Amino acid sequence: MDYPFLRACRRKETDYTPVWIMRQAGRYLEEYREVQKKADFMTVCKTPDLTVEVTLQPIRILGVDAAILFSDILTPVETMGLKLQFIKGKGPVLEPPVKSMQAVDRLGIPDPEDDLGFVLESIRILRKELEGKVPLIGFCGAPFTLACYMIEGETSKDYSGAKRLMFQAPHIFSALMEKITETVSIYADAQIKAGAQAIQFFDTWAGLLSRADYRKYALPYIKKAISYVKKQNKGVPVIYYVNGSSTILDLVKSAGSSVIGLDWRHDLDTAWEALGHNVAVQGNLDPCTLFLPQDQLKKRVKDILKRAGGRPGHIFNLGHGILPPTPRENAIALVEMVHQLSRKK
């Protein structure tokens, strides 16, 4: 089926602007919180029936134009050999942190079918459930962002520990990045082979790098991963999202993705002009604007659609993930606004 989301990824005309929301399955939905009462986060990620349920919730409730697999970017990292825990009030904790060549050598490259079969099974079930409704997006963490977590061992404001290793022991950093790149490349490929109709790479922390450092320490690896996925899966859209990409946008484009996700710090029209219109864009409403009264939210939506200019290749989304306190009714209204305001007469 020729879904509007997939058409937009390929810069083809659509009857309206397709919309989905990063982290659209999550704590702002009461239905998701009910599932969490039965199982913790990682149990949900590793149990196909629960993964399928929470992935489908925003399709039923919001009416978005694409589903995204419910999982976490650190899921494959755990199978590389690190212990992963999500601690309340702290977030993900990885043990032991990777700070030496010996630690890098101990890491394995997971086999997706053997080590991440629960993810692939969830995708296969979801494709059957979603057929004829909306397409399914799979996703991975980008190599630099995963390296940040693996080196620090936890969330950080500036990932200075990861950058210190990057500068002081570049041979260790490079060896780690090569292993991560191979892991995410085959993991993304496996998701597509299982049925994902598009794949998104999340590079949450690459915006912490200067242009020169992004070019040297992050770009070669994400470029390699995207190239591998595109070569193995001709025509399948690849989305690359970098949070804080305003100073490196041209370099982000050179990674080779079909679609570039924009955070809310960009003016969409200016960013798209700088990128060139031979690439699709995704974004880019500030997640906090969902706390506005709906009449003011509508003005923000109109502004982004105006900046897109009705040009083929725009997928409406937030500039980052939806926040847990977001009013459910505003998320529903956002999807309705995008569809109504963008629909061609």
N, C-alpha and C positions, 0 to 999 in steps of 0.2 A: 504493500500500500504506500502511496506517495504522501506521506504525512507532511503537514506544514512545517514542522520543526526541521525535518530532514531536507525539505526543499530550501528552507532559509539557510541551512548549513552550506548548501551548494550554490547559494546566491541565485536561486530561482524565484520567480514571482509566487506570491502567496495571496490568498484572499484577505488575510489579516496577519498581523504580526504575532508569531507564536511566542508563548511565554512559559517559562518554568522558573523555579526559585531555588537557589542554592540552599541546601539543608532544609528542603521543603518537607521532609519527614522528620519531625523533631518535637521538642518539648513544648512548643507553642500550641500543639494540638492535644486536646484532652484524650483523644483516642490513643495517641502514642504514649501518654503518661500512664494510661491503663495497662498497656503492654509492659511498661517498665516496672509496674508493681509485681509482675509475675517473673521477670527475668532482668538481670543486669545488662548493661550495654553490650558487652562482648558476647554474652550468651545469645542476645538477639541477633548479632552479626553472624554467629556461627550456627544458628538454627534456621534452616531454610524456610520452614513454615512461618516463623516469626519475622524473618527478613522480608518475605513476600508480603505479609500483612502490613507492615509499616511502610513498605515501598508503595503499596497501593493506596494507602490512606489519603495522601494529597491529591491523587487522581480522582477519587470519589468526592472529596470535600471541596477542593479548590477548582477543579476543572482545568488544570494545567495541561500544556500541550506535549509534555514529555515526562516520563518517569526516570528517576535516577536511582540506581541500585543503592539500597541502604547498607552501608558498610563503613569502614574507616580507612584512611590512607595508610595507617600503621599496620593493617592486617597482614600484609606480606612480610613486614619487618619481623614480626613475631616468629614467622616460620623460617627466617634466616638464622635464628638462634638466640634471640634476645627475649627475655621475659617481659611481657607487657601487662601493665595494670592501669586501670583508670581509677584514680583516687578522688573522692569527692572533695571539692574545693581546691584541688591541685591539678587535675587533668591527667594526661597520659604520663606514665613513668616507665622507662625502659631500663632494664638491668641485664648485664653491666654496661655502662656507657662505653662506646668504642673510642679509645684514645691511643691505641698503639697498633703497630703492624701485626702483632700476635693476635690482637682482638679482631682485626680485619680478617686474618687468615682463618680464624675459627668460624667465621660466618659462612653459611652455605647458600647456594642458589636453589630456592624451592622449586619443586615440580608442581605446577598449578593443579593438575588432576589429583596427585597424591596428597599434597600438603594444603591445598586451598579448594578442595573439591566441594566444600559446603557453599562457597561463593558461586562456583560454576553451576551447581545444582539449583541454587536460588535463581540464577539467570534463566536457566532452562524452563523453570516453572513460570517465571514472570513473563517470558515471551508468549507462552500459551495463554496466560491470563489477560495479557494486554493486546493480543492480536486483534487488529481492526479498530483499536481505541487510540492508543498513543505509542510512540516508539520508546525503547529503553536505552538509557545512557549508562555505560559502565565508567569506572574512573580509577585513577591511581594517583598517588603522590608523585611529584616530580623529584628527580634525584637530589637536587640541592636541599629541598625542604625536608626530605626524609633523612638526609645526612645530618641536618641540624638537630633533629630529635635524637638520632642515634648517638651523636657525639655528646650532646648536653645531658641526655638521659631523661629530660623533662622539658616542659614548656619554659620559655625564657622571653624576656622583653626584647633583647637585642642579639641573642645567640652569639655573644662575644666569645664563649668557649669554643664554639664551632669555628668561628672565624680565626681564632688564635691558632687552632690546629691547622687550618687552611694555610695560614701564613708561615707558621714555624715548622710545620712538617708536611709540606705539599705532597711528598711521595706517599705518605699515609693517607692523606685526604684523597688523592687521586685513586689509590687502590680501592678505597671505600666506595668512591663514586662509580668506579667501573663495575663493582659487584651490585650496587644498587641499580645502576642503569640496566644491567642484564636482567635483574629480577623484575623490574617494572615493565621492561619490554616484553618479556614472555608472559607476564601476568596480564597485561593489557591485551595482548594477542589472544590469550586463552579466553578472556571475557568476550571478545568479539566472536571467536569461534563457537562459544557456548550460546551466543544469540544477541549480545549487546549490539545495537545498531549505530552507536556513536561512542566515543571514548573521550573523557576529559582528564587532562593532567592538571593537578592543583599544585601551584608553586607559591605557597602562602608566604614564604620567607625570602624569596629571591629579591624582593624589593628593598631588602636591607643592604644590598650590595651596590657599590659604585658601578658606573658603566664599565670601567676597565676590569673590575673584579667579576662582574656578571659575565662579560665576554670570555674571561679566562677560566673561571671556576664553575660556572653553571651552564652556560650556553652549549658547550660541546656535548654535554651529556644528555640534556633534554632533546637536543637536535638529533642525536643518535637514536634515542628512544622513539621519537616521533617518526623518524625515517624508517625504522624497523617496522613499526606498526603499519605505516602506510604501504610499505612494500609488500607486507604479508596480507594486507586486506585492502585491495584496490577499491577506491570509491567510498570507503567508510570514513565519515567525518571525524577529525581529531580536533578537539577544543583545547586550547592552552590558556590557562588563567594564571596571571601573576598579580598578586596583591601589591600595590605600590609601584606600578610599572611606568609612571609618568616620565621618568628620566631615561628609560631604556626601551621605549616602545618600538623603535626601529629594530633593535636587537631581538626583542621578543618575536617580531614578525619573522626574522631570519631563522627562527627555530623550525619553521616549516608547517605549522598547523593550518588546518582549513578554516578554523574559527579562532578569533582572539577574544578572550573574556576581558572586559574593561572594569576596573574598580570605579567607585563613584567620584574619585578625585579628577577624573577626566571630563571635559565637555565632549560628549559623544561625537558631535560633528567635527570638531577640531581633531580629535584622535583618529577618526576614520579617514579624514582627509590626509593626515600625516602617514597613516598606514598604506593608503591607496585603496581604491574600491575593488581590488581584485582579491580581497579577503573578506570573509563575513565577520561580524562583530556581535558580541553578546554583552548585555548589560543595559544600564549601569546605575540603577536607582540606589541611593544611600539607604541601607537597611533601616536606619533610624527614622526615615521619613514615614515609615509605616505606623509610627506613633502619632502622626498628624491627624487632625479631623479629616474626614474623607473628601470634603470639598477642596482642602488644601493639597491633599495627596493627589487628587485628580489633576491639579495644575502641574505638579511635578511630572506626572505620567505624560501629560500633553507636551511638556517641554522636551522630554527625551524623544518622544515620537516625532515631534517637529524637527529635532536635530537629525534624526535618522532620515527624514525627508521621504519616507515611503520607498526608499531604495531597497532592492532585493538584497537579502543577506543580513537582516537585523533580527536577532533573537532577544526579546525583552527578558531581563533578569535583574536581580539586585547586583550591586557592586561587591557584595560579600554575602556570607550566609545570613539567613533570617535569624533574628534574635529571640531567645526563649520567651521574653515578656510580650512579644508582639500580639496585639489583639487579633484573634482568629478572623473576625469579621472584616478586618482591614486587608488581610491576606486574600480573602475571597473577593473583596471589592477590587483589589488590584488587578487580579486576573480578568474580572469582568470589564474593568475600565480599559485595559489594553486591547481586549477583543473588540469592544464597542467603538473605541476611538480610532482604531486602526483599520477597521473593516472597510474594504473598498465598496463604493456604492454600486 
